[in-house]
Amino acid sequence: MQIARISVLISTISLTIFLSCTEKENEIQGLNQSVEVIRDQNGINHIFAQNEEDLFFAQGYLAAKDRLFQFELWRRQATGTLAEILGERELERDRGVRLFKFRGDKETELRHYHPRGVEIVDAFVAGINTYIEEAKASPETLPIEFKMLGIQPQPWTWEVVISRHQGLLENVVDELDISRVVSQIGAEKAKELYYFHPNEPVLDLDPGIPEEFLMKDILAPYQAFRRRVEFRPEDIKEEFRRDTKEFEEVTALLEEELNFTLNSDAFAQGSNNWVISGEKSASGYPMMANDPHRLQAIPSLRYWVHLNAPGWNVIGAGEPVIPGVSIGHNEYGAWGLTIFSTDNEDLRVYDINPDNPSQYRHKGEWLEMQSIQDTIKVKGKEDEIVTHYYTIHGPVTFIDEDLNKAVAVECAWLEPGSAPYLASLRMDQSTTWEEFRDACTYNNIPAENMVWADKTGDIGWQATGIAPIRKGFSGMVATMGDGRYEWEGYLPIEDRPHAVNPASGFISTANQNVAEADYRFPEALGYEWADDFRGERIKEVLGQDKKFTVEELGALQNDYLALPARRLVPFLKNLTFETVRADSLSQVLENWDFVLAPSSVEAGVYVMWERILRQNVSDLMIPDEVKPWLGSIQLTRVLEWMENPNRIYDQNPIENRNQLLMASFEEAIEALEDRLGENVANWRYGQADYKHAKIRHPLGEVVNAEWQAKLNTETLPRGGYSFTPGANAYGNNNTSGASFRIVVDTEDWEKTIGINNPGQSGNPESPFYKNLFPIWANDEFVGIPFAKEQILKQKVEDIMLSPLK
């Protein structure tokens, strides 16, 4: 595996001119002392400040400069002000955002994340706002999106930073879907279709919750504030628009593709991380690798930065709108994260007073809902006056005066200290495993598998997250809010699963259940986990008797060996196909290495077979009445049924199973012929008409062809899928997976490699907008310098930010 260098991609005179080293000085309102910013050839800002306040001021200032439209979109989502620019269709989102707004006090909230959390966040926000004022004073410098939409960026507050609107939250939508399924087919049949583990949840619905009520849109405000922002041609100025009819046709296809991926990946999306001890590394020092998997976006969700000031020397990435670094290394150790499935939401149903619908029944009394009145500005309309209601459990999403019922969502993440990733500020300054583990105890949301490796030889893992304790109910179906199903506090994070320096010499997590079988607090574990294919493949590789290099760990992040194929393909040996083509292709697969390489025809045949088999099994096993809420069966369950067909067939299980496998294989061949033609040589997996990557800007489908080319990436072939360590989504487009990767050898920080797809900048005019996309698509990395002398060797820009005189 190569470590790619950005210089090989320089192909235009303008980019070459930009990358010739420049030095300049900018006077900035709000700084106390000068700050040096060295930008390296991959677009990473290395910030050297003389004090903490200036450090985080500069981080906010520079991130906003790189990602201004992303910042403005985030701010509008966080504040519920999208209807102001997009009109009435965003009214429900804005109402939902404000309904679920954190309303606690600033001191309690920000001091949770760091002893100087107030000062750090205030400095970060001040830096953002300073750049916003500069940009507004010179509107010609605003990124093109602002001109397209006819808007200007607006100031930030601390409340925008701590917004929970894009946090990884669980699992009230699943809870409603499971409740609907149970209401139709019963708890026991539902358990057969889902893959709950390691414990068996209670799925019995309370008789006080009518089926008719569950079928209503009772979570509308919650689902509105959680959905992605979608633009339409009429949102932008006419000179930039694409044809509306063409837009509708293209977006319908894209929506179908995305829905297929999200449905198929419902329990597959996630991340990988691992740490290995010095006994398993080539250098003799511990190593850490992390590749968080989220939706691919342009600009990317993550943003590399290096923060250096007295008390701070940390490099890595976080979300650009949040101060600090959530994944990376300092001078002592390295850390990474993956999601640790934790149910931190519950759907509460109440009886309401027929004579007063704002009163709900709790512990034998009628309690009055708290109400807050709000005003939402709507483009082209009068201001909308709305009233938000709250019970003792949380925000009210639905009041049904016909059935005399109401719904609220109890959210652990509305507790103080639950803003995503902000507790990373404490992790950034950790010097030992013990300090790092203590820092982890402040991380409420999202619940994570945090791993650590340090120079002294320690490796460790701590599961974090705010975990409600439920006794007598599972939280997997709706419950009455009458006081019979109360949370009994939260499990202390230090009591969540953890390990240090295991005998195996490594710790790995990939969103599968990694708790010990005898874990002391099973009631605080979730029931929904990722299939363990990625995790088992990672353990298989790391369990080898060998010493790993940084490059080998990077290769494991991009490993495309599909463990499900190992279990499915052997069935082909016992099948006899009617057509010569099917028979010959089945024999080809029997000699295949199970690697979903982009150039592999075998991979192309296998993936189509697996997809169609999953669909056929779902059609067979999911009753029609529950298909709207359970569209796909988890792959682990499908494989269990293929290996034990008596669990789904009462008579002739082997024959029926074989017929299903054969029919699915024949259908896969027909599908490939329809898609890619008769010539099997053209059925390679990675190509524009099959597995590929094309990342679209939020405005990328509403603009004309000229701007599409500027805003979106090109289309490049990919390999892998959801169940390989290189997790590149289940559908044809690589719409999710690792945009950010990092591998660290604690022996020498200069060995660190990483990537950030498609680039550091969100400005289409920047040379760092999508410069890393080809490197990422080729599964390569760039070097990440840490020592100043190494950074200077890769610098393309050296800026001194000085206080305004």
C-alpha positions in Angstrom: 0.0 0.0 0.0 1.3 3.4 -0.9 1.1 6.6 1.1 -0.2 8.9 -1.6 1.1 12.5 -1.8 -1.1 15.3 -2.9 1.7 16.6 -5.2 1.0 13.7 -7.6 -2.5 15.1 -8.1 -1.4 18.7 -9.0 -2.5 19.1 -12.6 -3.4 22.7 -13.0 -1.3 25.9 -13.1 -3.6 27.6 -10.6 -3.2 24.9 -8.1 0.5 24.8 -8.6 0.7 28.5 -8.0 -1.4 28.3 -4.9 0.8 25.5 -3.4 4.0 27.4 -3.9 4.7 28.4 -0.3 3.2 31.7 0.8 3.7 33.7 3.9 1.4 36.5 5.0 0.1 38.3 8.1 -3.6 39.0 8.9 -4.8 41.3 11.6 -7.7 39.8 13.4 -10.2 41.5 15.8 -10.4 39.5 19.0 -7.0 37.9 19.3 -4.8 38.6 22.4 -1.5 37.4 20.9 -0.2 36.3 17.5 -1.1 32.9 16.2 0.9 31.1 13.6 -1.0 28.9 11.1 0.9 26.5 8.9 -1.2 24.8 6.2 0.3 21.6 4.9 0.0 20.2 1.3 -3.1 18.2 2.2 -5.0 21.2 3.5 -4.6 20.6 7.2 -4.2 23.7 9.4 -1.5 23.4 12.1 -2.3 26.1 14.7 0.4 27.4 17.0 -1.0 29.7 19.6 0.5 31.3 22.7 -2.5 30.8 24.9 -5.6 28.6 25.1 -8.2 31.3 24.3 -6.4 32.3 21.1 -6.0 28.6 20.2 -9.8 27.9 20.2 -10.6 31.3 18.7 -8.3 30.4 15.8 -9.8 27.0 15.5 -13.3 28.5 15.1 -12.1 31.2 12.8 -10.2 28.9 10.4 -12.9 26.2 10.4 -15.5 28.7 9.5 -13.3 30.1 6.8 -12.9 26.6 5.3 -16.5 25.4 5.8 -18.7 28.6 5.9 -21.7 27.2 4.1 -21.6 24.0 6.1 -21.5 26.1 9.2 -24.5 28.2 8.1 -26.5 25.0 7.3 -25.6 23.5 10.7 -26.6 26.8 12.4 -30.0 26.8 10.7 -30.6 23.2 11.5 -29.6 23.7 15.1 -31.7 26.8 15.6 -34.8 25.8 13.6 -34.5 28.6 11.1 -34.6 26.7 7.7 -38.2 27.7 6.9 -36.8 31.3 6.9 -35.0 30.5 3.7 -36.7 27.4 2.3 -40.3 28.2 3.1 -43.2 26.3 4.6 -42.0 22.8 3.7 -39.3 23.2 6.5 -41.8 24.4 9.1 -42.2 21.0 10.7 -38.5 20.5 10.9 -38.0 23.9 12.6 -40.8 23.1 15.1 -39.2 19.7 15.9 -35.8 21.3 16.4 -37.1 23.8 18.8 -39.3 21.2 20.6 -36.2 19.1 21.3 -33.9 22.0 22.0 -31.6 21.7 25.1 -32.8 24.4 27.5 -30.4 24.0 30.4 -28.0 26.7 31.7 -24.7 27.5 30.0 -22.5 27.1 33.1 -23.7 23.6 34.0 -23.6 22.4 30.4 -20.2 23.7 29.3 -18.3 23.0 32.5 -19.3 19.3 32.1 -17.1 18.9 29.1 -14.0 20.6 30.4 -13.2 22.7 33.6 -12.7 25.7 31.2 -15.5 24.6 28.9 -17.3 28.0 29.0 -14.1 29.9 28.0 -13.2 27.4 25.3 -16.6 27.4 23.6 -16.9 31.2 23.9 -13.5 31.6 22.3 -14.4 29.1 19.5 -17.7 30.9 18.8 -16.0 34.3 18.9 -13.6 33.1 16.2 -16.5 31.8 14.0 -18.3 35.1 14.4 -15.2 37.1 13.6 -14.8 35.3 10.3 -18.5 35.7 9.5 -18.3 39.5 10.0 -15.2 39.6 7.8 -17.0 37.6 5.0 -20.1 39.8 5.2 -18.0 42.9 5.0 -16.6 41.6 1.7 -19.5 39.7 0.2 -17.5 38.9 -2.9 -15.5 36.5 -0.8 -18.6 34.4 0.3 -18.6 30.9 -1.1 -20.9 30.5 -4.2 -23.7 28.7 -2.2 -24.6 32.0 -0.5 -25.0 33.7 -3.9 -27.0 30.8 -5.2 -29.5 30.9 -2.3 -29.4 34.7 -1.9 -28.5 34.5 1.8 -25.7 35.6 4.1 -24.2 33.8 7.1 -25.5 34.7 10.5 -23.8 34.8 14.0 -23.3 31.8 16.2 -24.0 31.3 19.9 -22.8 28.7 22.4 -26.2 27.0 22.0 -25.4 26.2 18.3 -22.3 24.3 19.4 -24.1 22.1 21.9 -27.1 21.4 19.7 -28.1 17.7 19.6 -29.7 17.8 16.2 -27.1 15.7 14.4 -26.2 13.5 17.3 -26.2 9.7 16.9 -29.3 9.0 19.0 -31.2 5.7 19.7 -33.8 4.3 19.3 -37.3 5.8 19.4 -38.0 5.4 15.7 -37.1 1.7 15.9 -39.3 1.5 19.0 -42.3 2.7 17.1 -41.7 0.4 14.2 -41.2 -2.6 16.5 -44.4 -1.7 18.3 -46.3 -1.6 15.1 -44.9 -5.0 14.0 -45.7 -6.5 17.4 -49.3 -5.1 17.2 -49.8 -7.0 14.0 -48.0 -10.3 14.4 -47.3 -10.6 18.2 -44.1 -10.5 20.2 -42.9 -14.0 19.6 -43.1 -13.9 15.8 -41.4 -10.5 15.9 -38.5 -11.9 17.8 -38.0 -14.5 15.1 -37.7 -11.8 12.5 -35.4 -9.5 14.4 -31.9 -10.3 15.5 -32.0 -9.3 19.2 -29.0 -10.2 21.4 -27.2 -10.8 23.7 -30.4 -10.7 25.8 -34.0 -11.2 24.9 -36.2 -8.1 25.1 -39.7 -7.9 26.5 -41.8 -6.9 23.5 -45.3 -7.1 25.1 -47.4 -4.0 24.4 -49.3 -2.5 27.2 -53.1 -2.9 26.6 -53.5 0.9 27.2 -51.8 1.5 23.9 -54.4 1.1 21.1 -53.2 -0.4 17.7 -55.1 2.5 16.0 -53.0 5.0 17.9 -49.7 3.4 16.9 -50.6 3.7 13.2 -50.8 7.4 13.4 -47.9 9.8 12.7 -47.1 10.2 16.4 -43.3 11.0 16.0 -43.6 13.6 13.2 -41.7 16.4 14.9 -38.9 14.1 16.0 -38.5 12.5 12.5 -38.7 16.0 10.9 -35.8 17.4 12.9 -33.7 14.3 12.3 -34.0 14.1 8.5 -31.4 15.5 6.1 -31.8 18.8 4.4 -32.9 18.6 0.8 -32.9 21.5 -1.6 -35.0 22.1 -4.7 -34.2 24.0 -7.9 -36.6 26.8 -6.9 -34.5 27.4 -3.8 -31.7 28.9 -5.8 -31.4 31.7 -8.3 -32.6 31.0 -11.8 -29.2 31.5 -13.4 -27.8 28.4 -11.4 -30.8 26.1 -11.7 -31.2 22.8 -13.5 -34.4 21.9 -15.3 -37.1 20.9 -12.7 -38.3 17.9 -14.6 -34.8 16.5 -15.0 -34.2 17.2 -11.3 -37.3 15.2 -10.3 -36.3 12.2 -12.5 -32.8 12.1 -11.2 -33.6 12.6 -7.5 -36.3 9.9 -7.7 -33.6 7.4 -8.7 -31.1 8.7 -6.1 -33.8 8.5 -3.4 -34.6 4.9 -4.4 -30.9 4.0 -4.3 -30.4 5.7 -0.9 -33.5 4.1 0.6 -32.3 0.7 -0.5 -28.9 1.3 1.1 -30.3 2.7 4.4 -32.9 -0.1 4.6 -30.3 -2.9 3.9 -27.8 -1.2 6.2 -30.2 -0.6 9.1 -28.0 -2.7 11.4 -24.7 -2.5 9.5 -23.6 1.1 9.4 -20.9 1.9 12.0 -17.2 2.1 12.4 -14.0 0.2 13.1 -11.3 0.8 15.6 -8.6 -1.2 17.3 -5.5 -0.9 19.3 -2.6 -3.4 19.4 0.1 -3.8 22.0 3.8 -3.4 21.3 4.1 -7.2 21.2 2.1 -7.2 18.0 3.6 -4.2 16.3 6.7 -4.0 14.1 7.9 -1.0 16.1 7.4 -2.6 19.5 5.1 0.2 20.5 1.3 0.2 20.7 -0.7 1.3 17.6 -4.2 2.7 17.1 -6.4 2.6 14.0 -9.9 4.2 13.5 -12.2 4.6 10.6 -15.6 6.0 11.7 -18.4 5.2 9.2 -21.0 7.8 8.4 -22.8 9.1 5.4 -20.4 10.4 2.8 -20.8 14.1 2.1 -19.2 17.0 0.5 -17.9 18.8 2.4 -17.0 15.8 4.7 -18.4 15.4 8.2 -14.9 15.4 9.7 -12.2 18.0 9.6 -8.5 17.6 10.4 -6.8 20.2 12.7 -3.6 20.4 14.8 -4.0 22.4 18.0 -0.8 23.6 19.8 -0.6 25.9 22.7 0.5 25.7 26.4 -1.3 22.6 27.7 -2.4 21.5 24.2 -0.7 19.6 21.5 -3.2 17.4 19.7 -3.9 16.5 16.0 -6.7 14.6 14.5 -10.3 15.2 13.4 -13.7 16.1 14.8 -16.7 17.7 13.4 -15.6 21.2 12.2 -18.4 22.9 14.2 -17.1 21.5 17.5 -13.9 22.7 19.3 -11.2 20.2 20.0 -10.3 16.8 18.4 -12.5 13.7 18.9 -10.2 11.2 17.2 -6.4 11.6 17.0 -3.3 11.7 19.1 -1.4 14.0 21.4 2.2 13.7 22.6 1.3 10.8 24.9 -1.3 8.6 23.3 -3.8 8.0 20.5 -7.5 7.3 20.6 -10.4 6.4 18.4 -14.1 5.7 18.6 -17.0 3.5 17.3 -20.6 3.4 18.3 -21.6 1.3 21.3 -25.3 0.6 20.7 -27.2 2.2 23.6 -30.9 2.9 23.8 -31.1 6.4 25.2 -34.7 7.2 24.2 -38.2 5.9 25.1 -41.6 6.4 23.6 -44.1 7.3 26.3 -47.9 7.1 25.7 -50.3 8.9 28.1 -54.0 9.0 28.8 -55.1 12.7 28.6 -57.9 14.4 30.3 -61.0 14.4 28.0 -61.9 17.8 29.5 -58.4 19.3 29.2 -56.1 17.8 26.6 -53.0 19.5 28.1 -53.4 17.3 31.2 -51.9 13.8 31.3 -52.2 10.9 33.7 -49.2 10.0 35.8 -49.2 8.0 39.1 -52.9 8.5 39.5 -53.0 12.2 39.0 -53.7 14.6 36.2 -50.5 16.7 35.6 -50.4 19.8 33.5 -48.1 19.8 30.5 -45.5 22.6 30.5 -45.9 24.8 27.5 -43.5 27.2 25.7 -44.7 29.5 22.9 -42.4 30.1 20.0 -42.4 32.1 16.8 -41.0 30.6 13.5 -40.3 32.8 10.5 -41.4 31.3 7.2 -40.3 32.6 3.8 -43.2 34.2 1.9 -45.6 33.7 4.8 -46.7 35.2 8.0 -44.7 34.2 11.1 -46.0 30.9 12.6 -46.8 30.9 16.3 -46.4 27.4 17.7 -46.7 26.0 21.2 -44.3 23.3 22.5 -45.6 20.9 25.2 -43.6 18.9 27.7 -44.3 16.2 30.2 -42.1 15.1 33.1 -40.6 12.6 30.6 -39.9 15.0 27.7 -41.1 16.7 24.6 -44.6 16.0 23.4 -44.8 15.0 19.7 -48.5 14.1 19.4 -51.8 14.9 21.1 -54.8 12.9 19.9 -58.1 14.3 21.3 -60.2 11.6 19.5 -58.5 8.8 21.4 -57.5 10.9 24.4 -53.9 9.9 24.1 -50.6 11.8 23.8 -47.0 10.9 23.1 -43.7 12.2 24.5 -40.1 11.1 23.9 -38.0 10.6 27.0 -34.5 11.6 25.9 -31.4 10.9 28.0 -29.5 13.2 25.7 -31.5 16.3 26.9 -29.5 15.9 30.2 -26.7 18.4 30.7 -23.4 17.2 29.2 -24.9 15.4 26.2 -23.7 17.4 23.3 -22.0 15.1 20.8 -18.2 14.8 21.1 -17.5 17.9 23.3 -16.1 15.7 26.1 -13.3 15.0 23.7 -11.7 18.2 25.1 -10.8 16.3 28.2 -9.5 13.4 26.1 -7.3 15.8 24.1 -5.2 16.5 27.3 -5.0 13.0 28.6 -1.4 11.7 29.3 -2.2 8.2 30.6 -4.8 5.4 30.3 -6.1 6.3 33.7 -6.6 10.0 32.7 -8.1 9.0 29.4 -10.6 6.6 31.1 -11.6 9.3 33.5 -12.2 11.7 30.5 -14.4 9.0 28.9 -16.8 9.2 31.9 -17.9 12.6 30.7 -18.9 11.4 27.2 -22.7 11.0 27.3 -23.5 11.2 23.6 -23.0 9.4 21.3 -22.3 6.2 23.2 -18.9 5.0 22.1 -16.3 2.3 22.2 -13.3 4.5 23.1 -9.9 2.9 22.6 -6.5 4.2 23.7 -2.9 3.3 23.0 0.1 5.1 24.5 3.9 5.4 24.5 4.3 3.7 27.9 2.8 0.5 26.4 -0.8 0.6 27.6 -3.8 -0.2 25.5 -7.4 0.1 26.7 -11.1 0.2 25.9 -14.0 2.0 27.6 -17.6 1.9 26.5 -19.1 5.3 27.1 -22.6 6.9 26.9 -25.5 7.8 29.0 -27.4 4.5 29.6 -30.8 4.5 31.3 -31.5 1.7 33.7 -34.7 -0.1 32.9 -36.1 -2.8 35.1 -39.1 -4.8 34.1 -39.3 -3.4 30.6 -36.9 -3.3 27.6 -37.4 0.0 26.0 -37.9 -1.7 22.7 -41.6 -1.0 22.4 -43.8 1.9 23.4 -44.6 2.1 27.1 -47.3 3.9 29.1 -46.1 7.1 30.7 -48.3 6.6 33.8 -45.4 5.9 36.2 -45.2 2.1 35.8 -42.2 2.1 33.5 -39.7 4.6 34.9 -36.0 4.8 34.4 -34.0 4.1 37.6 -31.3 6.6 36.9 -28.3 6.1 34.6 -25.5 3.6 34.9 -22.2 5.2 35.8 -20.0 5.2 32.7 -17.1 3.6 34.6 -19.4 0.6 35.1 -19.9 0.1 31.4 -17.8 -2.6 29.7 -14.0 -1.9 29.6 -10.7 -3.6 29.3 -7.0 -2.8 29.6 -3.9 -4.7 28.3 -5.7 -8.0 27.4 -3.7 -11.2 27.0 -4.6 -11.3 23.3 -2.5 -8.1 22.7 -5.3 -6.3 20.9 -8.7 -4.8 21.4 -11.1 -4.2 18.4 -14.6 -3.0 18.1 -16.9 -2.7 15.0 -20.3 -1.9 16.5 -21.0 -5.5 17.3 -21.8 -6.6 20.9 -18.4 -6.7 22.6 -19.6 -6.9 26.2 -18.5 -10.0 28.2 -21.1 -12.7 28.6 -21.1 -12.2 32.3 -21.4 -8.4 32.2 -22.8 -7.3 35.5 -25.4 -4.8 34.2 -27.3 -6.5 31.3 -30.3 -4.3 31.9 -28.1 -1.3 30.7 -27.1 -3.1 27.4 -29.0 -2.6 24.2 -30.5 -5.4 22.1 -29.7 -4.1 18.6 -26.1 -4.5 17.3 -24.3 -4.5 14.0 -23.8 -7.9 12.4 -20.4 -9.1 13.6 -18.9 -9.8 10.1 -16.6 -6.8 10.2 -15.6 -7.4 13.8 -14.8 -11.1 13.2 -12.8 -10.4 10.1 -10.7 -7.7 12.0 -10.1 -10.2 14.9 -9.2 -12.9 12.4 -6.4 -10.6 10.9 -5.2 -9.1 14.2 -5.2 -12.6 15.8 -2.4 -13.8 13.4 1.0 -14.5 14.9 2.8 -11.6 13.3 3.9 -8.0 14.0 2.0 -5.3 12.1 3.2 -2.2 10.4 1.2 1.0 10.1 0.7 0.2 6.4 -0.7 -3.2 7.2 -3.2 -1.7 9.6 -4.2 0.8 6.9 -4.7 -2.1 4.5 -7.0 -3.8 7.1 -9.2 -0.6 7.2 -9.7 -1.2 3.5 -10.0 -5.0 3.7 -12.7 -6.3 1.3 -12.9 -10.0 2.4 -16.6 -10.8 2.9 -17.2 -13.3 5.6 -20.8 -13.8 4.6 -19.6 -15.2 1.2 -17.6 -17.8 3.1 -20.8 -19.1 4.5 -23.0 -18.8 1.4 -20.8 -19.9 -1.4 -20.2 -23.5 -0.2 -23.9 -24.1 -0.7 -23.3 -23.9 -4.5 -21.5 -27.2 -4.5 -24.7 -29.1 -3.9 -26.8 -27.2 -6.4 -27.6 -28.2 -10.0 -28.6 -25.4 -12.3 -30.7 -25.6 -15.4 -28.7 -23.2 -17.5 -25.1 -23.6 -18.5 -24.3 -20.0 -17.6 -25.5 -20.4 -14.0 -23.7 -23.7 -13.6 -20.4 -22.3 -14.9 -20.6 -19.1 -12.8 -21.4 -21.1 -9.7 -18.3 -23.2 -10.3 -16.3 -20.0 -10.7 -17.5 -18.8 -7.4 -16.4 -22.0 -5.7 -12.8 -21.1 -6.4 -13.1 -17.5 -5.5 -11.2 -15.9 -2.6 -14.3 -14.0 -1.2 -12.7 -10.6 -1.8 -15.0 -7.9 -3.1 -12.3 -6.3 -5.2 -13.4 -3.6 -7.7 -11.9 -5.6 -10.6 -13.5 -8.9 -9.6 -16.3 -10.4 -11.7 -16.8 -13.0 -9.0 -17.5 -10.2 -6.5 -20.0 -8.7 -9.0 -21.9 -12.1 -9.2 -21.8 -12.8 -5.5 -23.0 -9.4 -4.3 -26.0 -9.5 -6.7 -26.8 -13.0 -5.5 -26.6 -12.0 -1.9 -28.8 -8.9 -2.5 -31.5 -10.9 -4.2 -31.4 -13.7 -1.7 -31.9 -11.2 1.1 -34.8 -9.7 -0.7 -36.4 -13.1 -1.5 -36.0 -14.2 2.1 -37.6 -11.0 3.3 -40.5 -11.5 0.9 -40.9 -15.0 2.2 -40.6 -14.4 5.9 -42.0 -10.9 6.5 -45.8 -10.8 6.6 -47.3 -8.2 4.2 -48.9 -6.4 7.0 -45.6 -5.4 8.7 -43.4 -4.8 5.6 -43.8 -1.0 5.9 -41.9 -1.2 9.2 -39.6 -4.2 8.6 -38.3 -4.0 5.1 -35.2 -6.2 5.4 -34.0 -9.1 7.5 -30.6 -8.7 9.1 -28.0 -10.7 7.1 -27.0 -12.8 10.2 -30.5 -14.0 10.5 -30.7 -14.9 6.8 -27.5 -17.0 7.0 -28.8 -18.7 10.2 -31.9 -19.7 8.2 -29.9 -21.0 5.3 -27.8 -23.1 7.6 -30.8 -24.3 9.5 -33.6 -24.3 7.0 -35.9 -26.2 9.4 -36.4 -22.9 11.2 -38.3 -21.5 8.2 -39.6 -24.6 6.4 -41.9 -27.1 8.1 -41.6 -29.6 5.3 -38.6 -30.6 3.0 -36.4 -27.9 4.5 -33.2 -28.8 2.5 -35.0 -29.0 -0.8 -36.8 -25.8 -0.3 -33.7 -24.0 0.9 -31.8 -25.2 -2.2 -34.6 -24.1 -4.5 -34.5 -20.6 -2.9 -30.7 -20.4 -3.3 -30.9 -21.5 -6.9 -33.8 -19.3 -7.9 -32.0 -16.3 -6.3 -28.8 -17.1 -8.2 -30.6 -17.3 -11.5 -32.3 -14.0 -10.8 -28.9 -12.5 -10.0 -27.6 -13.5 -13.4 -30.6 -12.0 -15.1 -30.2 -8.8 -13.2 -26.6 -8.6 -14.2 -27.4 -9.2 -17.8 -30.0 -6.5 -17.7 -27.7 -4.0 -16.0 -24.3 -4.8 -17.6 -25.0 -6.8 -20.8 -24.4 -10.4 -21.9 -20.6 -10.4 -21.7 -19.6 -11.7 -18.3 -16.3 -10.0 -18.6 -18.1 -6.7 -18.1 -19.6 -7.8 -14.8 -16.7 -6.6 -12.7 -17.9 -5.2 -9.4 -16.3 -1.8 -9.4 -17.6 0.5 -12.2 -20.0 3.4 -12.7 -22.9 1.1 -13.4 -22.3 -1.1 -10.4 -20.2 -0.4 -7.2 -18.9 3.2 -7.4 -18.4 6.4 -5.5 -19.9 9.8 -6.4 -20.4 12.3 -3.7 -22.9 15.1 -4.1 -22.9 18.5 -2.6 -26.2 19.5 -0.8 -26.9 21.7 -3.9 -25.3 19.3 -6.3 -28.5 18.0 -7.9 -30.4 21.4 -8.1 -27.7 23.2 -10.1 -27.0 23.2 -13.8 -24.5 20.9 -15.5 -21.6 23.4 -15.2 -22.1 23.7 -11.5 -22.7 20.0 -11.0 -19.2 19.3 -12.3 -17.8 21.9 -9.8 -19.8 20.9 -6.7 -19.9 17.1 -7.0 -17.1 14.6 -7.3 -16.4 12.5 -10.3 -17.5 8.8 -10.4 -14.8 6.3 -9.4 -15.0 2.5 -9.0 -15.1 1.0 -5.5 -15.0 -2.4 -3.8 -16.3 -3.8 -0.5 -19.7 -3.4 1.0 -21.4 -3.0 4.4 -20.1 -6.3 5.9 -16.4 -5.9 5.0 -14.0 -4.0 7.2 -13.7 -1.6 4.3 -17.4 -0.8 4.8 -18.6 1.0 1.6 -22.4 0.8 1.9 -24.7 -1.9 0.6 -26.0 -0.2 -2.5 -24.3 0.6 -5.7 -23.1 4.1 -4.6 -20.6 4.3 -1.8 -22.9 6.7 0.1 -21.7 5.7 3.6 -18.5 4.4 5.1 -15.2 5.9 6.3 -14.6 9.4 4.9 -12.0 9.8 7.7 -9.2 7.3 8.6 -6.2 7.4 10.9 -3.5 5.0 11.8 -1.0 5.9 14.6 2.2 4.3 15.8 3.0 5.7 19.2 6.7 5.0 18.7 6.9 7.8 16.2 4.1 10.3 15.6 5.5 11.1 12.1 4.5 7.6 10.9 0.8 8.6 11.3 -1.3 8.2 8.1 -4.8 9.4 7.4 -7.3 10.6 4.9 -10.4 12.9 4.8 -12.7 12.4 1.8 -13.1 14.4 -0.3 -11.0 17.3 1.1 -10.5 19.7 4.0 -12.3 22.7 2.5 -16.0 23.2 1.8 -15.4 26.0 -0.6 -15.7 24.8 -4.3 -13.0 27.3 -5.3 -10.4 25.9 -2.9 -7.7 23.5 -4.1 -8.5 21.5 -1.0 -12.2 21.0 -1.9 -12.0 17.5 -3.4 -8.3 16.9 -3.9 -8.2 13.9 -1.6 -11.1 12.1 -3.3 -9.0 10.1 -5.8 -6.5 9.1 -3.1 -9.4 7.9 -0.9 -11.1 6.1 -3.7 -7.9 4.2 -4.4 -7.8 3.2 -0.7 -4.6 5.2 -0.1 -3.5 7.6 2.6 -1.5 10.7 3.1 1.2 11.4 5.8 0.2 13.5 8.8 3.1 15.5 10.2 3.2 16.5 13.9 6.6 18.0 14.8 6.9 21.6 13.6 10.0 20.8 11.6 8.2 18.1 9.7 5.2 20.3 9.1 7.4 23.0 7.7 8.7 20.5 5.1 5.1 20.1 3.8 3.8 23.7 4.2 2.1 25.5 1.4 1.0 28.5 3.4 2.3 30.1 6.6 0.0 32.8 8.0 0.5 34.9 11.1 -2.8 35.9 12.7 -2.1 39.0 14.7 -4.3 41.1 17.1 -5.9 44.1 15.4 -3.7 47.2 16.2 
